[in-house]
Amino acid sequence: MGWVAYSILQTGSIINMSNKKFVRPKDIEDIFSIKVSTLSKQRQGKYGLPYTVVGRAKNKNRGGVILYNVDEVNDYLNKKGRSTLY
């Protein structure tokens, strides 16, 4: 059984995130309860959830927007399991 990404809006409504292709780290925290700080440490350590950086200059380690592909995150969690993230 796979993970299904849902988000709870401030109004309390639940929406299916499967129609979104990419989400920001805060959305990952809201959906999967993985803290933004944990995601940052994983990126710095070059492990954890797969991500993409958009708008970063070549040969630079700073700047840009960090995005997580919802399908890749679901595949990672299904393959590795949630317990390997912490």
Backbone as JSON Lines, residues from 0, in Angstrom:
{"i":0,"aa":"M","n":[0.84,-1.16,0.0],"ca":[0.0,0.0,0.0],"c":[0.89,1.24,0.0]}
{"i":1,"aa":"G","n":[0.64,2.2,-0.86],"ca":[1.49,3.37,-1.01],"c":[1.0,4.56,-0.21]}
{"i":2,"aa":"W","n":[1.88,5.52,-0.08],"ca":[1.53,6.77,0.58],"c":[0.74,7.63,-0.38]}
{"i":3,"aa":"V","n":[-0.24,8.31,0.13],"ca":[-1.01,9.27,-0.67],"c":[-0.82,10.62,0.0]}
{"i":4,"aa":"A","n":[-0.4,11.59,-0.79],"ca":[-0.12,12.91,-0.23],"c":[-1.4,13.72,-0.1]}
{"i":5,"aa":"Y","n":[-1.69,14.14,1.11],"ca":[-2.82,15.01,1.39],"c":[-2.33,16.22,2.17]}
{"i":6,"aa":"S","n":[-2.99,17.31,2.01],"ca":[-2.65,18.51,2.75],"c":[-3.92,19.04,3.41]}
{"i":7,"aa":"I","n":[-3.77,19.51,4.64],"ca":[-4.9,20.1,5.35],"c":[-4.75,21.61,5.28]}
{"i":8,"aa":"L","n":[-5.71,22.25,4.67],"ca":[-5.68,23.7,4.55],"c":[-6.02,24.34,5.88]}
{"i":9,"aa":"Q","n":[-5.73,25.62,6.03],"ca":[-6.03,26.33,7.27],"c":[-7.52,26.3,7.58]}
{"i":10,"aa":"T","n":[-8.33,26.12,6.56],"ca":[-9.77,26.06,6.78],"c":[-10.21,24.69,7.3]}
{"i":11,"aa":"G","n":[-9.26,23.73,7.32],"ca":[-9.59,22.39,7.79],"c":[-9.95,21.45,6.66]}
{"i":12,"aa":"S","n":[-10.01,21.97,5.43],"ca":[-10.32,21.12,4.29],"c":[-9.12,20.27,3.93]}
{"i":13,"aa":"I","n":[-9.37,19.07,3.5],"ca":[-8.3,18.17,3.08],"c":[-8.29,18.13,1.56]}
{"i":14,"aa":"I","n":[-7.1,18.34,0.96],"ca":[-7.0,18.28,-0.49],"c":[-5.98,17.21,-0.87]}
{"i":15,"aa":"N","n":[-6.21,16.57,-1.99],"ca":[-5.29,15.56,-2.52],"c":[-4.17,16.28,-3.23]}
{"i":16,"aa":"M","n":[-2.92,16.01,-2.81],"ca":[-1.76,16.68,-3.39],"c":[-1.26,15.97,-4.65]}
{"i":17,"aa":"S","n":[-1.89,14.9,-5.07],"ca":[-1.4,14.15,-6.22],"c":[-1.51,14.94,-7.51]}
{"i":18,"aa":"N","n":[-2.32,16.02,-7.53],"ca":[-2.41,16.83,-8.73],"c":[-1.27,17.85,-8.8]}
{"i":19,"aa":"K","n":[-0.49,18.0,-7.74],"ca":[0.69,18.87,-7.76],"c":[1.91,18.01,-8.06]}
{"i":20,"aa":"K","n":[2.76,18.5,-8.94],"ca":[3.95,17.75,-9.31],"c":[5.11,18.02,-8.35]}
{"i":21,"aa":"F","n":[5.31,19.29,-7.97],"ca":[6.39,19.68,-7.08],"c":[5.83,20.46,-5.9]}
{"i":22,"aa":"V","n":[6.45,20.27,-4.73],"ca":[6.05,21.01,-3.54],"c":[7.29,21.53,-2.83]}
{"i":23,"aa":"R","n":[7.1,22.55,-2.0],"ca":[8.19,23.17,-1.24],"c":[8.44,22.37,0.04]}
{"i":24,"aa":"P","n":[9.58,22.59,0.72],"ca":[9.87,21.87,1.97],"c":[8.78,22.02,3.03]}
{"i":25,"aa":"K","n":[8.18,23.19,3.15],"ca":[7.11,23.4,4.14],"c":[5.92,22.49,3.84]}
{"i":26,"aa":"D","n":[5.63,22.28,2.56],"ca":[4.54,21.38,2.19],"c":[4.86,19.94,2.58]}
{"i":27,"aa":"I","n":[6.13,19.54,2.42],"ca":[6.56,18.2,2.84],"c":[6.36,18.05,4.35]}
{"i":28,"aa":"E","n":[6.69,19.11,5.09],"ca":[6.49,19.06,6.54],"c":[5.01,18.91,6.88]}
{"i":29,"aa":"D","n":[4.16,19.64,6.19],"ca":[2.72,19.57,6.46],"c":[2.14,18.21,6.09]}
{"i":30,"aa":"I","n":[2.63,17.63,5.01],"ca":[2.06,16.38,4.51],"c":[2.6,15.17,5.27]}
{"i":31,"aa":"F","n":[3.94,15.09,5.42],"ca":[4.58,13.89,5.95],"c":[5.12,14.05,7.36]}
{"i":32,"aa":"S","n":[4.97,15.23,7.96],"ca":[5.46,15.51,9.32],"c":[6.97,15.33,9.44]}
{"i":33,"aa":"I","n":[7.69,15.69,8.38],"ca":[9.15,15.69,8.4],"c":[9.57,17.16,8.47]}
{"i":34,"aa":"K","n":[10.23,17.54,9.54],"ca":[10.54,18.95,9.77],"c":[11.41,19.53,8.67]}
{"i":35,"aa":"V","n":[11.22,20.81,8.4],"ca":[12.02,21.52,7.4],"c":[13.5,21.45,7.76]}
{"i":36,"aa":"S","n":[13.82,21.54,9.06],"ca":[15.21,21.47,9.5],"c":[15.82,20.09,9.2]}
{"i":37,"aa":"T","n":[15.02,19.04,9.34],"ca":[15.48,17.69,9.01],"c":[15.75,17.58,7.52]}
{"i":38,"aa":"L","n":[14.87,18.12,6.69],"ca":[15.07,18.11,5.25],"c":[16.35,18.85,4.88]}
{"i":39,"aa":"S","n":[16.59,19.98,5.54],"ca":[17.8,20.76,5.29],"c":[19.06,19.96,5.64]}
{"i":40,"aa":"K","n":[19.06,19.31,6.78],"ca":[20.21,18.49,7.18],"c":[20.43,17.34,6.21]}
{"i":41,"aa":"Q","n":[19.35,16.75,5.72],"ca":[19.47,15.67,4.75],"c":[20.09,16.17,3.45]}
{"i":42,"aa":"R","n":[19.67,17.36,3.0],"ca":[20.24,17.92,1.78],"c":[21.72,18.21,1.96]}
{"i":43,"aa":"Q","n":[22.1,18.77,3.11],"ca":[23.5,19.09,3.37],"c":[24.34,17.82,3.46]}
{"i":44,"aa":"G","n":[23.77,16.76,4.01],"ca":[24.48,15.49,4.14],"c":[24.38,14.61,2.91]}
{"i":45,"aa":"K","n":[23.66,15.09,1.89],"ca":[23.49,14.38,0.63],"c":[22.85,13.0,0.81]}
{"i":46,"aa":"Y","n":[21.81,12.95,1.64],"ca":[21.0,11.74,1.81],"c":[19.56,12.17,2.03]}
{"i":47,"aa":"G","n":[18.67,11.23,2.09],"ca":[17.27,11.55,2.36],"c":[16.44,11.7,1.1]}
{"i":48,"aa":"L","n":[15.36,12.44,1.23],"ca":[14.4,12.58,0.14],"c":[15.03,13.24,-1.09]}
{"i":49,"aa":"P","n":[14.69,12.75,-2.28],"ca":[15.2,13.37,-3.51],"c":[14.57,14.75,-3.71]}
{"i":50,"aa":"Y","n":[15.39,15.7,-4.18],"ca":[14.91,17.07,-4.38],"c":[15.54,17.66,-5.63]}
{"i":51,"aa":"T","n":[15.02,18.81,-6.04],"ca":[15.51,19.54,-7.2],"c":[15.67,21.0,-6.8]}
{"i":52,"aa":"V","n":[16.71,21.65,-7.32],"ca":[16.9,23.08,-7.08],"c":[16.68,23.8,-8.4]}
{"i":53,"aa":"V","n":[15.79,24.78,-8.38],"ca":[15.44,25.55,-9.58],"c":[15.95,26.98,-9.4]}
{"i":54,"aa":"G","n":[16.59,27.51,-10.43],"ca":[17.02,28.9,-10.39],"c":[18.36,29.13,-9.73]}
{"i":55,"aa":"R","n":[19.17,28.09,-9.57],"ca":[20.49,28.23,-8.95],"c":[21.53,28.36,-10.05]}
{"i":56,"aa":"A","n":[22.44,29.31,-9.9],"ca":[23.51,29.48,-10.87],"c":[24.43,28.26,-10.87]}
{"i":57,"aa":"K","n":[24.97,27.93,-12.02],"ca":[25.87,26.77,-12.11],"c":[27.09,26.98,-11.23]}
{"i":58,"aa":"N","n":[27.58,25.89,-10.68],"ca":[28.77,25.89,-9.82],"c":[28.59,26.71,-8.54]}
{"i":59,"aa":"K","n":[27.36,26.9,-8.12],"ca":[27.07,27.61,-6.87],"c":[26.33,26.67,-5.94]}
{"i":60,"aa":"N","n":[26.53,26.85,-4.65],"ca":[25.85,26.03,-3.66],"c":[24.76,26.79,-2.93]}
{"i":61,"aa":"R","n":[24.51,28.03,-3.34],"ca":[23.51,28.84,-2.66],"c":[22.53,29.4,-3.66]}
{"i":62,"aa":"G","n":[21.35,29.74,-3.16],"ca":[20.33,30.35,-3.99],"c":[19.45,29.31,-4.65]}
{"i":63,"aa":"G","n":[18.42,29.77,-5.28],"ca":[17.48,28.89,-5.95],"c":[16.34,28.46,-5.04]}
{"i":64,"aa":"V","n":[15.4,27.78,-5.64],"ca":[14.22,27.3,-4.93],"c":[14.3,25.78,-4.85]}
{"i":65,"aa":"I","n":[14.14,25.25,-3.65],"ca":[14.19,23.8,-3.44],"c":[12.79,23.24,-3.58]}
{"i":66,"aa":"L","n":[12.66,22.24,-4.46],"ca":[11.38,21.61,-4.72],"c":[11.51,20.1,-4.58]}
{"i":67,"aa":"Y","n":[10.45,19.48,-4.11],"ca":[10.38,18.02,-3.99],"c":[9.32,17.51,-4.95]}
{"i":68,"aa":"N","n":[9.68,16.55,-5.78],"ca":[8.75,15.91,-6.69],"c":[7.88,14.95,-5.87]}
{"i":69,"aa":"V","n":[6.59,15.14,-5.9],"ca":[5.67,14.35,-5.07],"c":[5.78,12.86,-5.41]}
{"i":70,"aa":"D","n":[5.87,12.53,-6.69],"ca":[5.97,11.12,-7.09],"c":[7.26,10.49,-6.58]}
{"i":71,"aa":"E","n":[8.39,11.22,-6.69],"ca":[9.67,10.69,-6.22],"c":[9.69,10.52,-4.7]}
{"i":72,"aa":"V","n":[9.08,11.46,-3.98],"ca":[9.01,11.36,-2.52],"c":[8.18,10.14,-2.13]}
{"i":73,"aa":"N","n":[7.04,9.94,-2.78],"ca":[6.21,8.77,-2.49],"c":[6.96,7.48,-2.8]}
{"i":74,"aa":"D","n":[7.66,7.44,-3.92],"ca":[8.45,6.25,-4.28],"c":[9.53,5.99,-3.24]}
{"i":75,"aa":"Y","n":[10.22,7.04,-2.81],"ca":[11.28,6.9,-1.81],"c":[10.72,6.36,-0.49]}
{"i":76,"aa":"L","n":[9.62,6.94,-0.05],"ca":[9.03,6.5,1.22],"c":[8.51,5.06,1.13]}
{"i":77,"aa":"N","n":[7.96,4.69,-0.02],"ca":[7.49,3.32,-0.19],"c":[8.65,2.33,-0.23]}
{"i":78,"aa":"K","n":[9.74,2.73,-0.83],"ca":[10.9,1.85,-0.97],"c":[11.7,1.75,0.32]}
{"i":79,"aa":"K","n":[12.0,2.89,0.93],"ca":[12.86,2.93,2.12],"c":[12.09,2.82,3.42]}
{"i":80,"aa":"G","n":[10.86,3.29,3.44],"ca":[10.08,3.32,4.67],"c":[10.33,4.59,5.44]}
{"i":81,"aa":"R","n":[9.38,5.01,6.23],"ca":[9.49,6.27,6.96],"c":[10.53,6.21,8.07]}
{"i":82,"aa":"S","n":[10.78,5.05,8.65],"ca":[11.69,4.97,9.8],"c":[13.13,5.29,9.41]}
{"i":83,"aa":"T","n":[13.49,5.23,8.13],"ca":[14.87,5.51,7.74],"c":[15.14,7.0,7.62]}
{"i":84,"aa":"L","n":[14.12,7.83,7.76],"ca":[14.31,9.27,7.57],"c":[14.89,9.94,8.81]}
{"i":85,"aa":"Y","n":[14.78,9.34,9.97],"ca":[15.16,10.05,11.2],"c":[16.38,9.44,11.83]}
